Amino acid sequence: MRGAGPAPAWGRVRRATERDLPLLVRHRHRMFSDIGRRTEREITAHDRVYRAWARRGMRGRRFFAFVVEAPQGRAVGSGAIWLQPQQPRPGRLARPTMPYIMSMYTEPDARSRGVASWLVAEMVRWASERGYPRIFLHASAMGRPIYQRAGFENGNEMRLELPDRVRRRR
Ligand SMILES: CC(C)(COP(=O)(O)OP(=O)(O)OC[C@H]1O[C@@H](n2cnc3c(N)ncnc32)[C@H](O)[C@@H]1OP(=O)(O)O)[C@@H](O)C(=O)NCCC(=O)NCCS
């Protein structure tokens, strides 16, 4: 796959396969560690669950991951699109699934060289070539400027955080 948009002058973006699952799990683990809102124990417990979920998603063609490789083949960044199920809607948004960008991570020594921006540009192209009218994501503080530069805007989503005791009863 050739780089679109703000591509760095090196490396390539390729589609991930099941062989990349250990890398994708490691990157997602480090993403949560860097974001800093979950304990290491919670993130480690999540690794196995994510790996199984991502594998099922790859097999079911609803999870598509992308890896940026440096010229020598070292994977320096990754990100993924999950085709998220949607409620029925009228008009142009009437699609059973909508792309959701997730698990964005760049190795610390490869940061600020456009790796994540390149991944985002490729994923936007992937979605637009398939006719999707919109892409969703949730941004970390570190990721927000990259998405804003790529044209992402805040939408009208609202949420209510429920106390833990209510959540446990479900
Ligand atoms: C957020 C994260 C993925 C960004 O990765 P990155 O590869 O460093 O991102 P980029 O290089 O594309 O952009 C970062 C900066 O490099 C600059 N940059 C340097 N060369 C660039 C190029 N050729 N093209 C585009 N941007 C370039 C950008 O201007 C940008 O500047 P900013 O700091 O003002 O935003 C990375 O910091 C990370 O993994 N953080 C921890 C996990 C996380 O928060 N993930 C995001 C979840 S939403």
The ligand as an ORCA input file, in Angstrom:
! r2SCAN-3c Opt
* xyz 0 1
  C      -0.563      9.749     19.483
  C       0.537      9.004     18.712
  C      -0.079      7.775     18.060
  C       1.101      9.950     17.656
  O       2.042      9.219     16.896
  P       3.129      9.953     15.964
  O       3.553      8.948     14.974
  O       4.155     10.595     16.797
  O       2.242     11.098     15.263
  P       2.696     12.056     14.064
  O       4.173     12.002     13.920
  O       1.847     11.761     12.906
  O       2.264     13.457     14.613
  C       2.908     13.936     15.792
  C       3.636     15.216     15.516
  O       4.658     15.001     14.541
  C       4.628     16.070     13.592
  N       5.150     15.548     12.314
  C       6.458     15.373     12.103
  N       6.670     14.920     10.849
  C       5.461     14.790     10.249
  C       5.039     14.383      8.961
  N       5.905     14.005      8.001
  N       3.736     14.335      8.726
  C       2.858     14.703      9.667
  N       3.203     15.105     10.899
  C       4.509     15.176     11.198
  C       3.202     16.490     13.542
  O       3.106     17.854     13.195
  C       2.744     16.259     14.940
  O       2.929     17.427     15.679
  P       2.119     17.748     17.004
  O       2.969     17.206     18.111
  O       2.006     19.222     17.001
  O       0.787     17.045     16.944
  C       1.703      8.599     19.651
  O       2.166      9.730     20.349
  C       1.325      7.528     20.630
  O       1.430      6.336     20.344
  N       0.849      7.956     21.846
  C       0.451      7.046     22.903
  C      -0.834      6.300     22.567
  C      -1.968      7.216     22.132
  O      -2.268      8.238     22.748
  N      -2.600      6.815     20.999
  C      -3.673      7.566     20.385
  C      -4.982      7.065     20.877
  S      -6.311      8.031     20.212
*
